Amino acid sequence: MKEAVFNYLRLDGRFPHILCAGCGIGTIMKAMVYAFSDLNLPNERICVVSGIGCSSRVPGYLDCDTFHTLHGRAIPCAIGVKLAQPEMKVIVMGGDGDILAIGLSHFIHAARRNIDLTCIIVNNFNYGMTGGQVSPTTPQGSLTLTTPYKNPEREFNILEISKAAGAVFFARSTTYHAQHLKEMIKKAIEKKGFSVVEVISQCPTFFGRVNRIGDGVKMLEYFKEKSVEVKTLPVASRGEKEEKFPEGKIVIGVLYETSAEEFLESYQKNVQGEYEGRG
């Protein structure tokens, strides 16, 4: 099993990685690689695309097709890969700032098209790579480099955005729940259409320390204490709206799943129908 996982990593001098001590991104990369292994995905059928940010450095450590693009542009580049190579499993990996700020329009329209991509959003509540500025998912009332009097804005609800835009699958996990995270990524990759996995991850350097949560270990303990698996909730509380979930908790698991015609399938039908009409 270990050798199979190593086959997905570039071991030609790329390691050790550049991430801060206690960062959760390594855990997410490990879960993703183990998901590849469990699904027996050949290296040549995987393409991991990223924009700019801490988590966007991950493709550099992977031995498969990778695409490190501009800030906020990972999704349109991934769409191009998928259109050119439909047989590829295309995974977008980016931070909350990269995908939900400058890249938000691309995220919404990819979900609307329901193109067959998996988008892994690393939510560490701030722009970590550039020093800890406020991001779209910074909780209201939290401290960041650019909100020294606490963030006055409400944070994005990624689940609701994904559902409203047309994503067919949404799951959430945390870096504490490594095995659970791997399973969520596997389900997302296997789902036909635009799937989203939100990963609550620790940034002890710029969020945990500033908000007095503590180091990486303390943040993982915080995730453990706050998390609840959606399957354990009473059925009545598992409505379609997250507002019914318990307040103050990180609800993890598959939170939304539906089905809709995938973009490439729809496109091929239109092309085929056009040619048949000419005949």
Salt bridges, closest charged atoms under 4 A:
ASP12 OD2 - ARG10 NH2 3.51
ASP38 OD2 - LYS182 NZ 2.69
ASP38 OD2 - LYS186 NZ 3.31
ASP98 OD1 - HIS71 NE2 3.44
ASP116 OD2 - LYS82 NZ 3.41
ASP116 OD2 - LYS192 NZ 3.86
GLU160 OE2 - LYS163 NZ 3.74
GLU183 OE2 - LYS182 NZ 3.78
GLU183 OE2 - LYS186 NZ 3.56
GLU198 OE1 - ARG172 NE 2.93
GLU221 OE1 - LYS218 NZ 3.99
GLU229 OE1 - HIS180 NE2 2.87
GLU242 OE2 - ARG172 NH2 2.71
GLU257 OE2 - LYS191 NZ 3.27
GLU261 OE2 - LYS269 NZ 2.74
GLU274 OE2 - ARG278 NE 3.79
